[in-house]
Amino acid sequence: MSGLASLAERRDRLLAALKQRPLIMGVLNVTPDSFSDGGRFFGVERAVAQATRLAQEGADIIDVGAESTRPGHAPLAEAEEIARIEAHLPAVMAAVGSRPVSIDTTKASVAWRACALGAVVVNDVWGLQKDAAMADAVAETGAALVAMHNRDEKDETIDIVDDMRRFFDRTLALADRAGVPRAHIILDPGNGFGKTARQNVECVARLGELADYGLPFLVGLSRKSFLGQFVAGGAQDRLFATLGAHMAALACGASILRAHDVRPHVEAVAVYRAIMAARRA
């Protein structure tokens, strides 16, 4: 019970901070096949070094993922994903101190194990709709939830915001049924997942149409392939495009930015907030 109480306390501090200012979620992929960093942080020593760097640069949350979710990724067996989490998460948590850690997974068993080890957020790229046990895992651990919109296939003909609304309605119904409080839920439009280049732009530009949910939004545009329509080069060449996209996302209603490059985001958000505050004054 003391572990769960500690989780609840840290979760509540995070959710309280979210109401005060935009937060930065630093990405830590402990995988050999990530689209963005190609396994650079696979291995405990390298993962700890990167987690320490993200924390020092000002990340508010460290998001640890042990299975790649890039398009076309090879599914990872449950036992292997848990083994990676057990190998990396305790050392990462020790390195980042009081900063909250989230677990990027679609598997309820992995979420359970990560929360038992100290994670306070479950970041599910299928919004409780991939694993039937995930809603119960989130409810029973008391973790906060990031529920992302996703699609199996792209469809240029659909209205992406209407599709997001249908998806989130199902997610929230599952959460309600399991007993996950609405106050613990963060929504994510799911950029780069089952969307065309146009839809990736549109689902951020139209975030305000989903404001009636009354929930914060996490937006993760870092190094995403749709940015390639605006700039040349590969994933590692998209920092400036990412910063531009993320500042636009804040203007459209985002509350958390998920990023690989933390320091540039911390500095950009500081300037953005100062200018917006002066404008309001």
C-alpha positions as CSV (number, residue, x, y, z in Angstrom):
1,M,0.0,0.0,0.0
2,S,2.8,2.4,0.7
3,G,4.1,2.1,-2.9
4,L,0.6,2.9,-4.2
5,A,0.3,5.8,-1.8
6,S,3.6,7.1,-3.0
7,L,2.5,6.7,-6.6
8,A,-0.7,8.7,-5.8
9,E,1.2,11.5,-4.2
10,R,3.6,11.8,-7.2
11,R,0.7,11.5,-9.7
12,D,-1.2,14.3,-7.9
13,R,1.9,16.6,-7.9
14,L,2.3,16.0,-11.6
15,L,-1.4,16.7,-12.4
16,A,-1.3,19.9,-10.2
17,A,1.8,21.1,-12.1
18,L,-0.1,20.5,-15.4
19,K,-2.7,23.1,-14.4
20,Q,0.0,25.7,-13.8
21,R,2.1,25.6,-17.0
22,P,3.0,23.5,-20.1
23,L,5.1,20.4,-19.2
24,I,7.9,18.8,-21.2
25,M,7.9,15.0,-21.5
26,G,11.4,13.7,-22.4
27,V,11.5,10.6,-24.6
28,L,13.7,7.6,-23.5
29,N,13.5,4.6,-25.8
30,V,15.2,1.6,-24.3
31,T,14.7,-0.3,-27.6
32,P,17.2,-1.4,-30.3
33,D,14.8,-0.2,-33.2
34,S,13.4,3.2,-32.4
35,F,12.7,5.3,-35.5
36,S,14.3,8.4,-34.0
37,D,17.4,7.2,-32.2
38,G,18.2,3.8,-33.6
39,G,18.8,2.0,-30.3
40,R,21.3,4.6,-29.0
41,F,19.9,4.2,-25.4
42,F,19.4,0.5,-25.4
43,G,21.3,-0.8,-22.4
44,V,21.1,0.3,-18.8
45,E,24.2,2.5,-18.7
46,R,23.3,4.4,-21.8
47,A,19.7,4.7,-20.7
48,V,20.7,6.1,-17.3
49,A,23.0,8.6,-18.9
50,Q,20.3,9.8,-21.2
51,A,17.7,10.0,-18.5
52,T,20.1,12.0,-16.4
53,R,20.6,14.4,-19.3
54,L,16.9,14.8,-19.9
55,A,16.3,15.6,-16.2
56,Q,19.2,18.1,-16.1
57,E,17.9,19.8,-19.2
58,G,14.5,20.3,-17.5
59,A,12.2,17.5,-18.5
60,D,9.1,17.4,-16.2
61,I,8.4,13.7,-17.1
62,I,10.6,10.9,-18.4
63,D,8.7,8.6,-20.8
64,V,10.3,5.2,-20.9
65,G,9.4,2.8,-23.8
66,A,10.7,-0.7,-24.1
67,E,8.9,-1.6,-27.4
68,S,9.1,0.5,-30.6
69,T,5.8,1.8,-31.8
70,R,7.1,3.1,-35.1
71,P,5.1,2.1,-38.2
72,G,6.0,-1.4,-39.3
73,H,7.7,-2.3,-36.0
74,A,8.1,-6.0,-35.0
75,P,5.8,-6.7,-32.0
76,L,7.7,-7.5,-28.8
77,A,6.8,-10.5,-26.7
78,E,5.3,-9.5,-23.3
79,A,8.0,-11.3,-21.3
80,E,10.7,-9.5,-23.2
81,E,9.1,-6.1,-22.7
82,I,8.8,-6.8,-19.0
83,A,12.4,-7.9,-18.8
84,R,13.6,-4.7,-20.5
85,I,11.5,-2.6,-18.1
86,E,12.8,-4.5,-15.0
87,A,16.4,-4.1,-16.3
88,H,16.1,-0.3,-17.0
89,L,13.4,1.3,-15.0
90,P,14.8,1.1,-11.4
91,A,18.1,2.6,-12.5
92,V,16.4,5.3,-14.6
93,M,14.2,6.2,-11.6
94,A,17.2,6.4,-9.3
95,A,19.0,8.7,-11.8
96,V,16.1,11.2,-12.2
97,G,15.2,11.5,-8.5
98,S,11.7,12.9,-7.8
99,R,10.8,13.5,-11.5
100,P,7.8,11.4,-12.5
101,V,8.4,8.5,-14.9
102,S,5.8,7.3,-17.4
103,I,5.7,3.9,-19.1
104,D,5.0,3.8,-22.9
105,T,3.2,0.5,-23.4
106,T,0.0,-1.1,-24.8
107,K,0.2,-4.1,-22.5
108,A,-1.6,-4.2,-19.2
109,S,1.0,-6.6,-17.6
110,V,3.8,-4.2,-18.5
111,A,1.9,-1.3,-17.1
112,W,1.3,-3.2,-13.9
113,R,5.0,-4.1,-13.5
114,A,6.2,-0.6,-14.3
115,C,3.8,1.0,-11.8
116,A,5.0,-1.5,-9.2
117,L,8.5,-0.3,-9.9
118,G,7.5,3.3,-9.5
119,A,6.1,4.7,-12.8
120,V,3.2,7.1,-12.2
121,V,1.8,7.5,-15.8
122,V,0.7,4.9,-18.3
123,N,1.2,6.2,-21.8
124,D,-1.0,3.9,-24.1
125,V,-0.7,4.6,-27.8
126,W,-4.0,2.6,-28.3
127,G,-6.0,4.5,-25.6
128,L,-7.1,1.4,-23.6
129,Q,-8.4,-0.2,-26.8
130,K,-5.6,-2.8,-27.6
131,D,-5.4,-4.8,-24.3
132,A,-8.8,-5.4,-22.7
133,A,-7.1,-5.5,-19.3
134,M,-5.4,-2.1,-19.6
135,A,-8.2,0.0,-18.2
136,D,-8.3,-2.2,-15.0
137,A,-4.5,-2.0,-14.7
138,V,-4.6,1.8,-14.8
139,A,-7.5,2.0,-12.4
140,E,-6.1,-0.5,-9.9
141,T,-2.5,1.0,-9.9
142,G,-3.9,4.5,-9.6
143,A,-1.6,5.7,-12.4
144,A,-2.4,8.7,-14.5
145,L,-3.3,7.8,-18.1
146,V,-2.2,9.3,-21.5
147,A,-4.7,7.9,-24.0
148,M,-3.6,8.3,-27.6
149,H,-5.8,8.2,-30.7
150,N,-4.7,5.6,-33.2
151,R,-5.8,3.9,-36.4
152,D,-4.8,0.7,-38.1
153,E,-4.7,2.4,-41.5
154,K,-4.6,5.8,-43.0
155,D,-7.8,7.1,-44.7
156,E,-7.6,10.4,-46.5
157,T,-11.4,10.6,-46.8
158,I,-12.3,10.8,-43.1
159,D,-12.7,13.9,-41.0
160,I,-9.8,13.2,-38.5
161,V,-11.3,15.2,-35.7
162,D,-14.6,13.3,-35.9
163,D,-12.6,10.1,-35.9
164,M,-10.7,11.2,-32.8
165,R,-13.9,12.1,-31.1
166,R,-15.4,8.6,-31.7
167,F,-12.1,7.0,-30.5
168,F,-11.9,9.1,-27.4
169,D,-15.6,8.5,-26.5
170,R,-14.8,4.7,-26.5
171,T,-11.7,5.2,-24.5
172,L,-13.4,7.3,-21.9
173,A,-16.3,4.8,-21.7
174,L,-13.7,2.1,-20.9
175,A,-12.0,4.2,-18.4
176,D,-15.3,5.1,-16.7
177,R,-16.3,1.4,-16.5
178,A,-13.0,0.5,-14.9
179,G,-13.1,3.3,-12.4
180,V,-10.3,5.5,-13.8
181,P,-11.1,9.1,-12.7
182,R,-11.5,11.6,-15.5
183,A,-9.1,13.9,-13.5
184,H,-6.3,11.4,-14.1
185,I,-6.7,11.3,-17.9
186,I,-4.7,13.1,-20.6
187,L,-5.6,12.8,-24.3
188,D,-3.2,12.6,-27.2
189,P,-4.2,13.2,-30.9
190,G,-1.7,10.6,-32.0
191,N,0.4,12.4,-34.6
192,G,2.2,10.0,-36.9
193,F,-0.2,7.1,-36.2
194,G,-2.7,6.2,-38.9
195,K,-2.9,9.7,-40.3
196,T,-2.0,11.3,-43.6
197,A,0.4,14.3,-43.7
198,R,-2.6,16.7,-44.0
199,Q,-4.4,15.0,-41.1
200,N,-1.3,15.2,-38.9
201,V,-1.4,19.0,-39.3
202,E,-5.2,19.2,-39.0
203,C,-5.5,17.2,-35.8
204,V,-3.3,19.7,-34.0
205,A,-4.7,22.8,-35.6
206,R,-8.2,21.7,-34.6
207,L,-7.5,20.6,-31.0
208,G,-9.8,23.4,-29.8
209,E,-12.7,21.5,-31.2
210,L,-12.1,18.8,-28.5
211,A,-11.9,21.3,-25.6
212,D,-15.4,20.2,-24.5
213,Y,-13.8,17.0,-23.0
214,G,-12.3,19.3,-20.4
215,L,-9.1,17.3,-20.4
216,P,-5.5,18.3,-21.0
217,F,-3.8,17.3,-24.3
218,L,-0.3,15.8,-24.8
219,V,1.1,16.5,-28.3
220,G,4.2,14.6,-29.6
221,L,5.5,15.9,-32.9
222,S,9.1,15.4,-32.2
223,R,11.0,14.4,-35.4
224,K,7.8,12.9,-36.9
225,S,7.9,12.0,-40.6
226,F,5.0,14.4,-41.5
227,L,7.4,17.3,-40.8
228,G,9.4,16.1,-43.8
229,Q,6.9,17.9,-46.1
230,F,8.2,21.1,-44.7
231,V,12.0,20.5,-44.3
232,A,14.7,18.4,-45.9
233,G,16.6,15.6,-44.3
234,G,15.9,12.7,-41.9
235,A,14.5,12.4,-38.4
236,Q,17.7,13.9,-36.8
237,D,17.3,17.0,-39.0
238,R,13.9,18.1,-37.8
239,L,14.6,19.9,-34.5
240,F,13.7,23.4,-35.8
241,A,10.6,22.0,-37.5
242,T,9.7,20.2,-34.3
243,L,10.0,23.4,-32.2
244,G,7.9,25.3,-34.6
245,A,5.2,22.6,-34.6
246,H,5.2,22.3,-30.8
247,M,4.9,26.1,-30.2
248,A,1.9,26.0,-32.6
249,A,0.5,23.1,-30.6
250,L,0.7,25.1,-27.4
251,A,-1.2,27.9,-29.1
252,C,-3.8,25.4,-30.2
253,G,-4.3,24.1,-26.6
254,A,-1.6,21.5,-25.9
255,S,-0.6,21.1,-22.2
256,I,2.3,18.6,-22.6
257,L,4.9,18.4,-25.3
258,R,6.6,15.0,-25.8
259,A,10.1,15.6,-27.1
260,H,13.5,14.0,-27.7
261,D,15.4,17.3,-27.5
262,V,14.5,18.7,-24.1
263,R,16.6,21.8,-23.5
264,P,15.6,23.6,-26.8
265,H,11.9,22.9,-25.8
266,V,12.4,24.2,-22.2
267,E,13.9,27.5,-23.6
268,A,11.3,27.8,-26.4
269,V,8.4,27.3,-24.0
270,A,9.9,29.9,-21.6
271,V,9.9,32.5,-24.3
272,Y,6.4,31.5,-25.6
273,R,5.0,31.8,-22.1
274,A,6.6,35.2,-21.5
275,I,5.2,36.6,-24.8
276,M,1.7,35.1,-24.2
277,A,1.7,36.6,-20.7
278,A,2.6,40.0,-21.9
279,R,0.0,39.8,-24.6
280,R,-2.7,38.9,-22.1
281,A,-1.6,41.8,-19.8
